[in-house]
């Protein structure tokens, strides 16, 4: 017996020495059986020792495989590589026909097939498993392992037509699934499956569970690494965008320091981006342009988008509006950013002709808008100060009864107004909401040589020029259907020299504006001489001879040239109540002669000469002509 026990010990030692855990298993079995006849307990111990040795060897092999799996997973830099490595290792370790992995979709509340090894069915590879449905759905719902030797006949699982059809197409019979968990986070399910009936031993389930735990950690780490890489890329992109915008800001600042204005900033921005650029003022008028700028019809949607997010770049595509902070324009678009300073909207920067703007370019446009806002703010404040001073000087001129004080004349010279040159005084009457536009238009018309002020509920302007009608006409605006309150009525007087005082011109311009409104001519411009007989009453220096010549001049010239009696015929015609026959009797001529003379008069005076208003002007001019003739020495 001692020799037999010694032999068994040698066989066990020999098996232990082998690196692969193999040995003369059959001889060991026979020796143990022989020993069991005489020493049953010793034989049983030998078999237990051999089983423990085999289990240890198997566990050592599995651990080595898990270490190798971990090494392979850590070498993968992307999530897809990690998933493919997981299913390959699971299939190899368990020796199954197929291994696959589903991931949890929190938005849809199910799991979906993400990676497979050994699969041949496209339908199976696109399968989604609702929580609680099928073996995989139950694993996902309970977060515990489940396995079966024959899935098709196992009633423990809720079978669905879609799942069973996909499993049948793949030919799966035996399935084992374990959850992928990291702390309390559920990631997905790892499966091993055979196409023939096969029970899964607890050791195999445990091995698949260990692999799943390792895979879950690797998968989460891969996701975190991907997120970190994306964040680093975003930081690098943001840093580059900031650097690009900072360089652009320096360039814009240089333009301003060199004395550049809004037009120079628009050109600098356009050249940097290869785009057209237009800068709008608060009223929507173009203050600066660069490049081939399209019509205003392309701007409205972009301006609305900029209104909703001041200081942020926005894009309009056709009629659709889209805000952005990182470019991404499709084919063509109009980009806009509101120009805001001190809480005040000063205008809008628009650009286009570029299909796409990167993050740095977006920041560049916003920096351009910021610098433009500062320039516009400074310019606005300078303009406001200049307008206030000009308004004050004009108010002093209007208040002076005869001649302005020497200090006022000095201020006129400082403002660039030539006090001893001819000017025209205008009184513009309009609705209150229209005055700002009229002030702007009048200031633009006069430039540095004019004065404009809001005074007595109207807009007063002293502009260089010697023709009152020509200076006033551009500022007049008739009412329209779109703007029923948009009429601008302009009374004018002049020419006058500011140094000589504005008292007379002021009274005449006021009366002209009032007369236009009283005569139903709102939205027109006129001086006293342009108002006919009303001008004689309103004018500071009535020009009777000029009025008569303006009304009857062509007829009087014809009489003087031809020796005709057209003026006398006109007098008799009106004296006879516009009756040609009675006029013929008074003139002692045939009625046909009167008719011919009236026809000639009509040709000289133009159409409408017999209309009531025109006839009144002619009759008044005839009376004044007679008075003038009778007052001359005989």
C-alpha positions in Angstrom: 0.0 0.0 0.0 2.8 2.4 0.8 4.2 1.9 -2.8 0.8 2.6 -4.2 0.3 5.8 -2.2 3.8 6.9 -3.2 3.0 6.2 -6.9 -0.2 8.4 -6.6 1.8 11.2 -5.0 4.3 11.0 -7.9 1.5 11.1 -10.4 0.0 14.1 -8.7 3.4 15.9 -8.5 4.0 15.1 -12.2 0.7 16.6 -13.2 1.3 19.7 -11.0 4.7 20.2 -12.7 3.2 20.4 -16.2 2.6 24.0 -17.2 -0.5 23.3 -19.1 -2.1 21.3 -16.3 -2.2 18.1 -18.3 -0.7 14.8 -17.2 -1.3 11.0 -17.1 -4.9 11.5 -16.1 -5.9 7.9 -17.1 -3.1 6.3 -15.0 -4.0 8.6 -12.1 -7.6 7.5 -12.3 -6.6 3.8 -12.3 -4.3 4.2 -9.4 -6.9 6.0 -7.4 -9.4 3.3 -8.2 -7.0 0.5 -7.0 -6.3 2.4 -3.8 -10.0 2.9 -3.2 -10.4 -0.8 -2.8 -8.2 -1.0 0.2 -8.2 2.7 1.3 -11.5 4.4 0.1 -10.8 7.6 1.9 -7.3 7.9 0.4 -8.7 7.3 -3.2 -11.4 10.0 -2.7 -8.8 12.5 -1.5 -6.6 11.9 -4.5 -9.5 12.6 -6.8 -10.5 15.8 -4.9 -6.9 17.0 -5.0 -6.8 16.3 -8.8 -10.2 18.2 -9.3 -8.9 21.2 -7.3 -5.7 21.2 -9.3 -7.7 21.2 -12.5 -10.0 24.0 -11.3 -7.0 26.1 -10.2 -5.4 25.6 -13.6 -8.6 26.5 -15.4 -9.0 29.6 -13.2 -5.4 30.6 -13.9 -6.1 30.2 -17.6 -9.2 32.3 -17.3 -7.4 35.0 -15.3 -4.6 35.1 -17.9 -7.2 35.5 -20.6 -8.9 38.3 -18.7 -5.6 40.1 -18.3 -4.9 39.7 -22.0 -8.4 41.0 -22.7 -7.8 44.0 -20.4 -4.5 44.7 -22.2 -6.3 44.6 -25.6 -9.2 46.8 -24.4 -6.8 49.5 -23.1 -5.0 49.6 -26.5 -8.3 50.6 -28.2 -8.6 54.4 -28.7 -12.3 54.5 -29.8 -15.5 53.0 -28.5 -16.1 51.0 -31.7 -12.7 49.2 -31.2 -13.5 48.4 -27.6 -16.9 46.9 -28.5 -15.5 44.7 -31.2 -12.7 43.5 -28.9 -15.2 42.6 -26.2 -17.3 40.3 -28.4 -14.3 38.7 -30.0 -12.8 37.8 -26.6 -16.2 36.6 -25.2 -16.6 34.2 -28.2 -13.1 32.9 -27.8 -13.1 32.4 -24.1 -16.4 30.6 -23.9 -15.9 28.7 -27.2 -19.4 29.7 -28.5 -20.7 30.1 -32.0 -21.6 33.7 -31.4 -21.1 36.6 -29.1 -22.8 40.0 -29.2 -23.4 43.1 -27.2 -26.3 45.5 -26.9 -26.1 49.1 -25.5 -28.7 50.9 -23.5 -30.6 53.8 -25.1 -31.9 56.0 -22.3 -33.9 58.1 -24.7 -35.9 55.2 -26.1 -35.8 53.0 -23.0 -34.4 49.9 -24.8 -31.2 48.3 -25.9 -29.9 48.0 -29.4 -27.4 45.7 -31.1 -24.0 47.4 -31.3 -21.3 44.7 -31.9 -21.3 41.1 -33.0 -18.8 38.3 -33.6 -19.9 35.3 -35.6 -23.3 36.7 -36.6 -24.6 36.1 -40.2 -28.1 37.6 -40.0 -28.6 41.3 -41.0 -31.9 41.2 -39.2 -30.4 40.0 -36.0 -27.6 42.6 -36.3 -30.2 45.4 -36.4 -32.3 44.1 -33.5 -33.6 46.3 -30.7 -34.7 44.7 -27.4 -37.4 46.4 -25.3 -36.8 46.2 -21.6 -38.4 42.9 -20.3 -38.8 41.4 -23.7 -36.8 38.2 -24.5 -33.8 37.0 -22.5 -31.7 40.2 -23.2 -34.6 42.4 -22.3 -35.0 40.6 -19.0 -31.3 41.0 -18.3 -31.6 44.7 -19.0 -34.7 45.1 -16.9 -33.4 43.1 -13.8 -29.7 43.9 -14.2 -29.0 40.2 -13.4 -27.6 37.3 -15.6 -29.9 34.9 -17.4 -29.1 31.8 -19.5 -30.9 29.0 -21.2 -30.0 25.8 -23.0 -32.9 26.2 -25.5 -34.3 29.7 -25.8 -37.1 28.8 -28.3 -38.9 26.4 -25.8 -38.0 28.3 -22.6 -41.2 29.9 -21.2 -39.5 32.0 -18.6 -39.0 34.7 -21.2 -41.5 37.0 -22.9 -41.3 36.0 -26.6 -42.1 38.6 -29.2 -42.5 38.1 -32.9 -39.7 40.4 -33.9 -37.1 39.0 -31.4 -38.0 35.3 -32.2 -37.8 35.9 -35.9 -34.3 37.5 -35.6 -33.1 34.7 -33.2 -34.5 32.1 -35.6 -32.9 33.7 -38.6 -29.5 33.6 -36.8 -30.2 30.0 -35.7 -29.5 30.6 -32.0 -30.6 27.9 -29.5 -28.5 28.3 -26.3 -28.1 31.9 -25.0 -26.4 33.5 -22.0 -26.6 37.2 -21.2 -25.0 39.2 -18.4 -25.4 43.0 -17.6 -22.6 45.5 -18.2 -22.6 47.6 -15.0 -20.3 50.4 -13.7 -21.3 51.2 -10.1 -25.0 51.9 -10.5 -24.8 52.8 -14.2 -26.3 50.2 -16.6 -24.4 50.2 -19.9 -25.7 47.3 -21.8 -25.7 43.4 -22.1 -23.0 41.0 -23.2 -24.2 37.7 -24.7 -22.6 34.3 -25.7 -24.7 31.9 -27.7 -24.6 28.6 -29.6 -26.6 27.3 -32.5 -27.1 24.0 -30.8 -28.6 23.1 -27.4 -26.0 23.5 -24.7 -26.3 24.1 -21.0 -24.1 26.9 -19.6 -22.1 26.0 -16.4 -22.1 28.4 -13.5 -18.3 28.8 -14.1 -19.0 30.0 -17.7 -21.6 32.4 -16.6 -19.2 33.8 -14.0 -16.5 34.1 -16.6 -18.8 35.9 -19.0 -19.8 38.2 -16.1 -16.2 39.0 -15.3 -15.6 39.8 -18.9 -18.7 42.0 -18.9 -17.5 43.9 -15.8 -14.1 44.5 -17.5 -15.8 45.5 -20.7 -18.2 47.9 -19.0 -15.3 49.8 -17.3 -13.4 49.9 -20.5 -16.4 51.1 -22.4 -17.1 53.9 -19.9 -13.4 54.9 -20.0 -13.4 54.9 -23.8 -16.4 57.2 -23.7 -14.8 59.4 -21.2 -11.6 59.5 -23.2 -13.6 60.4 -26.3 -15.5 63.1 -24.4 -12.2 64.4 -23.1 -10.6 64.4 -26.6 -13.7 66.2 -28.0 -13.4 68.8 -25.2 -9.7 69.3 -25.9 -10.5 69.7 -29.6 -13.2 72.2 -28.7 -10.7 74.1 -26.4 -8.1 74.1 -29.2 -10.7 75.4 -31.7 -11.9 78.0 -29.2 -8.3 79.1 -28.5 -7.6 79.4 -32.2 -10.8 81.3 -32.7 -10.0 83.6 -29.8 -6.5 84.2 -31.3 -7.9 84.9 -34.7 -10.5 87.3 -33.3 -7.9 89.0 -31.2 -5.7 89.6 -34.3 -8.8 90.9 -36.1 -9.6 93.2 -33.1 -6.0 94.6 -33.2 -6.5 95.3 -36.9 -9.8 97.0 -36.3 -8.3 99.1 -33.5 -5.4 100.1 -35.8 -7.9 101.3 -38.4 -9.6 103.5 -35.8 -6.3 104.8 -34.3 -5.2 105.8 -37.8 -8.3 107.9 -38.1 -10.5 105.5 -40.0 -14.3 105.6 -39.9 -17.1 103.1 -40.3 -16.4 102.7 -44.0 -12.8 101.7 -43.3 -14.0 99.2 -40.7 -16.4 97.7 -43.2 -13.6 97.4 -45.8 -11.3 95.8 -43.2 -13.9 93.2 -42.3 -14.8 92.5 -45.9 -11.2 91.9 -46.9 -10.6 89.6 -43.9 -13.5 87.4 -44.6 -13.7 87.8 -48.4 -17.3 89.0 -48.0 -19.5 92.0 -48.9 -20.3 94.2 -45.9 -22.9 96.9 -45.2 -23.3 98.9 -42.0 -26.8 100.2 -41.4 -27.6 103.2 -39.1 -30.4 103.1 -36.6 -33.0 104.1 -39.2 -31.9 101.2 -41.6 -30.0 103.5 -44.0 -26.7 102.3 -45.3 -23.9 104.2 -43.5 -21.1 102.2 -45.2 -20.7 99.6 -47.9 -17.9 97.3 -49.2 -18.1 94.8 -52.1 -21.0 93.8 -54.2 -23.8 94.4 -51.8 -27.3 93.0 -52.7 -30.5 94.8 -52.4 -32.2 95.5 -49.1 -34.7 92.7 -49.7 -32.0 90.3 -48.6 -31.5 92.0 -45.3 -34.9 92.0 -43.4 -34.8 88.5 -42.0 -31.2 88.8 -40.9 -32.0 92.1 -39.2 -34.9 90.5 -37.3 -32.6 87.7 -36.1 -30.1 90.2 -34.9 -32.8 92.1 -33.1 -33.6 89.0 -31.1 -30.0 88.4 -30.0 -28.1 91.7 -30.0 -24.4 91.4 -30.1 -24.6 87.8 -31.5 -24.2 86.8 -35.1 -27.3 85.5 -36.8 -28.0 84.2 -40.3 -31.0 84.3 -42.5 -31.5 81.8 -45.3 -34.3 83.0 -47.6 -37.2 83.5 -45.3 -35.9 81.2 -42.6 -33.9 82.7 -39.7 -31.2 80.8 -37.9 -29.0 82.0 -35.0 -25.5 80.7 -34.7 -22.3 80.9 -32.7 -20.1 78.7 -34.8 -20.8 79.3 -38.5 -22.3 76.5 -40.5 -24.0 78.4 -43.3 -25.4 76.2 -46.0 -25.2 77.5 -49.6 -25.7 81.3 -49.4 -26.9 83.5 -46.6 -27.0 87.0 -45.1 -25.3 87.4 -41.7 -26.1 90.1 -39.3 -25.1 91.4 -35.9 -26.6 94.2 -34.0 -24.3 97.1 -33.2 -25.0 98.0 -29.5 -23.2 100.4 -27.2 -24.3 101.7 -23.8 -27.5 99.8 -24.1 -28.4 101.6 -27.3 -29.0 100.1 -30.7 -26.7 102.1 -33.1 -27.1 100.0 -36.2 -26.4 96.7 -37.8 -23.5 95.0 -39.5 -24.5 92.8 -42.4 -22.3 90.6 -44.6 -22.7 87.9 -47.1 -21.1 86.2 -50.1 -19.5 83.5 -47.8 -21.2 80.1 -47.6 -19.7 79.3 -44.2 -18.2 81.0 -41.2 -15.9 79.3 -38.7 -15.8 80.0 -35.0 -12.9 82.4 -35.4 -14.7 84.2 -38.2 -17.9 84.5 -36.1 -15.9 86.1 -33.3 -14.2 88.4 -35.9 -17.6 89.7 -37.0 -18.7 90.2 -33.5 -15.4 92.1 -32.7 -15.9 94.2 -35.8 -19.5 95.0 -34.5 -18.1 96.0 -31.1 -15.4 98.3 -32.6 -18.0 99.7 -35.0 -20.3 100.4 -32.0 -17.6 102.4 -30.3 -16.9 104.4 -33.4 -20.6 105.0 -34.0 -21.1 105.9 -30.3 -18.3 108.5 -30.4 -19.5 109.8 -33.8 -23.0 110.0 -32.5 -22.0 111.9 -29.4 -19.8 114.3 -31.4 -22.7 114.8 -33.8 -25.2 115.3 -31.0 -22.9 117.9 -29.4 -22.5 119.6 -32.8 -26.2 119.5 -33.4 -26.9 121.0 -30.0 -24.5 123.8 -30.6 -25.9 124.5 -34.1 -29.4 124.4 -32.7 -28.5 126.9 -29.9 -26.9 129.3 -32.4 -29.9 129.1 -34.7 -32.2 129.7 -31.8 -30.2 132.8 -31.0 -30.4 134.0 -34.6 -34.2 133.5 -34.6 -34.6 135.3 -31.4 -32.6 138.4 -32.5 -35.1 141.0 -33.7 -32.8 142.8 -36.1 -29.1 141.9 -36.1 -27.3 139.1 -34.1 -24.8 139.9 -31.4 -21.1 139.8 -32.4 -20.6 136.7 -30.2 -23.2 134.8 -32.3 -21.4 135.8 -35.5 -18.2 134.5 -34.0 -19.8 131.2 -33.2 -21.2 131.0 -36.7 -17.7 131.3 -38.1 -16.4 128.6 -35.7 -19.2 126.3 -37.0 -18.3 126.9 -40.6 -21.4 129.1 -41.5 -20.7 132.1 -43.7 -22.7 134.8 -42.0 -22.4 137.3 -45.0 -23.3 134.9 -47.8 -26.9 134.2 -49.0 -28.9 131.6 -47.1 -32.5 130.3 -47.2 -34.6 130.0 -44.1 -37.0 127.0 -44.0 -39.8 126.2 -41.7 -40.7 122.5 -42.0 -44.0 121.4 -40.5 -44.8 117.6 -40.0 -46.1 115.1 -37.5 -43.9 114.7 -34.4 -42.8 111.2 -35.3 -41.4 112.5 -38.6 -39.3 115.4 -37.1 -36.2 113.2 -36.4 -36.0 112.2 -40.1 -36.5 115.8 -41.2 -33.8 117.0 -38.9 -31.5 114.4 -40.3 -32.3 115.3 -43.9 -32.0 119.0 -43.4 -28.7 118.6 -41.6 -27.4 116.4 -44.5 -28.6 119.1 -47.0 -26.8 121.9 -45.2 -23.7 120.0 -44.2 -21.2 122.0 -42.1 -22.5 125.2 -43.7 -26.0 124.9 -42.3 -27.9 125.2 -39.1 -30.9 123.0 -38.0 -33.0 123.0 -34.9 -36.4 121.8 -33.6 -38.2 125.0 -32.6 -41.8 125.9 -31.9 -43.1 122.4 -32.8 -41.4 122.5 -36.2 -38.0 122.0 -37.8 -36.2 125.2 -38.7 -33.2 125.2 -41.1 -30.8 127.9 -42.3 -29.2 126.5 -45.4 -26.8 128.1 -47.9 -28.4 129.1 -51.2 -30.1 131.9 -53.1 -33.1 130.1 -54.5 -35.7 129.4 -51.8 -37.8 127.0 -53.9 -34.7 124.9 -55.0 -33.4 124.6 -51.4 -36.8 123.8 -49.9 -38.1 121.3 -52.5 -35.9 118.3 -51.6 -37.2 118.4 -48.0 -40.9 118.3 -48.8 -42.7 115.0 -48.6 -46.3 114.2 -49.6 -48.4 111.8 -47.5 -48.8 108.3 -48.9 -51.1 105.4 -48.3 -48.4 103.7 -46.3 -47.6 106.8 -44.3 -50.8 109.0 -44.1 -49.0 111.2 -41.4 -45.8 111.4 -43.4 -46.3 114.8 -45.1 -43.6 117.4 -44.7 -44.7 121.0 -45.6 -41.9 123.5 -46.1 -42.2 127.3 -46.1 -39.2 129.1 -47.4 -37.8 132.7 -47.4 -34.7 134.3 -48.7 -32.1 134.8 -49.8 -30.9 136.4 -46.6 -27.6 137.0 -45.0 -27.5 135.7 -41.4 -25.3 138.6 -40.3 -28.2 141.0 -41.3 -30.7 139.2 -39.1 -33.5 136.8 -39.8 -36.6 138.6 -38.4 -38.2 139.3 -41.8 -37.3 136.0 -43.4 -38.6 134.2 -40.3 -42.0 135.8 -40.5 -42.3 135.2 -44.2 -41.2 131.5 -44.0 -43.7 130.9 -41.1 -46.5 132.5 -43.1 -45.6 130.5 -46.2 -45.8 127.2 -44.3 -49.2 128.2 -42.8 -50.5 129.3 -46.2 -49.5 126.0 -47.8 -51.5 124.1 -45.2 -54.5 126.5 -45.4 -54.5 126.1 -49.2 -54.6 122.3 -48.9 -51.1 121.9 -50.3 -49.6 119.9 -47.4 -46.5 118.0 -48.4 -45.3 120.8 -50.8 -42.6 123.4 -50.5 -42.9 127.1 -51.5 -41.7 130.6 -50.8 -44.1 133.6 -50.9 -43.6 134.4 -54.6 -44.6 130.8 -55.4 -48.0 131.2 -53.6 -49.6 133.6 -56.2 -51.8 136.3 -54.7 -51.5 134.7 -51.3 -47.8 135.4 -51.5 -48.5 139.1 -51.9 -50.3 139.1 -48.6 -47.7 136.9 -46.8 -44.5 138.2 -48.2 -42.3 140.5 -46.2 -41.5 142.5 -49.4 -44.4 142.1 -51.8 -43.2 142.1 -55.5 -46.3 143.3 -57.3 -44.6 143.8 -60.7 -43.0 140.3 -60.3 -46.4 138.8 -59.6 -48.1 140.5 -62.5 -45.3 139.5 -64.8 -45.5 135.9 -63.5 -49.2 135.7 -64.3 -49.6 137.8 -67.4 -46.1 138.0 -68.8 -46.6 135.9 -72.0 -49.8 137.8 -72.9 -48.2 141.3 -72.3 -45.1 140.3 -74.3 -47.3 139.2 -77.2 -49.2 142.6 -77.2 -45.9 144.5 -77.1 -44.4 142.5 -79.9 -47.4 142.2 -82.2 -49.4 145.3 -81.2 -52.4 143.1 -80.3 -55.0 143.8 -77.7 -55.1 140.5 -75.8 -54.8 142.0 -72.3 -57.8 144.4 -73.1 -59.7 141.5 -74.5 -59.1 139.6 -71.2 -60.3 142.5 -69.2 -63.5 142.8 -71.2 -64.1 139.1 -71.2 -64.0 138.9 -67.3 -65.9 142.2 -67.0 -68.6 140.7 -69.2 -69.0 137.7 -66.9 -66.8 135.5 -69.2 -69.3 136.0 -72.1 -67.6 136.2 -75.5 -70.6 137.9 -77.1 -70.9 140.6 -74.5 -67.1 141.1 -74.6 -67.3 141.5 -78.4 -70.0 144.2 -78.0 -67.8 146.1 -75.5 -64.8 145.8 -77.9 -66.9 146.6 -81.0 -65.5 143.5 -82.8 -67.1 140.4 -84.1 -67.7 137.5 -81.6 -65.5 135.3 -83.8 -62.6 137.8 -83.3 -63.0 137.5 -79.5 -63.1 133.7 -79.8 -59.8 133.7 -81.8 -58.2 136.1 -79.3 -59.2 133.8 -76.4 -57.8 130.8 -78.2 -54.5 132.7 -78.6 -54.6 133.6 -74.8 -55.1 130.0 -73.9 -52.1 129.0 -75.9 -50.0 131.6 -74.2 -51.2 131.0 -70.6 -51.5 127.2 -70.9 -54.2 124.7 -70.1 -56.5 125.3 -67.1 -56.3 129.1 -67.4 -60.1 129.3 -67.0 -60.2 127.1 -63.9 -61.6 129.1 -60.9 -58.3 129.4 -58.9 -56.3 130.3 -62.0 -59.0 132.7 -63.2 -58.9 134.5 -59.9 -55.1 134.9 -60.2 -55.5 136.3 -63.7 -58.2 138.8 -62.7 -56.1 140.0 -59.7 -53.1 140.4 -61.9 -55.2 142.4 -64.5 -56.3 144.7 -61.7 -52.8 145.2 -60.4 -51.6 145.8 -64.0 -54.2 148.5 -64.5 -53.3 150.1 -61.1 -49.7 150.1 -62.0 -50.4 151.6 -65.4 -52.7 154.3 -64.0 -50.1 155.2 -61.4 -47.4 155.9 -64.0 -46.9 159.5 -65.2 -48.8 160.1 -68.5 
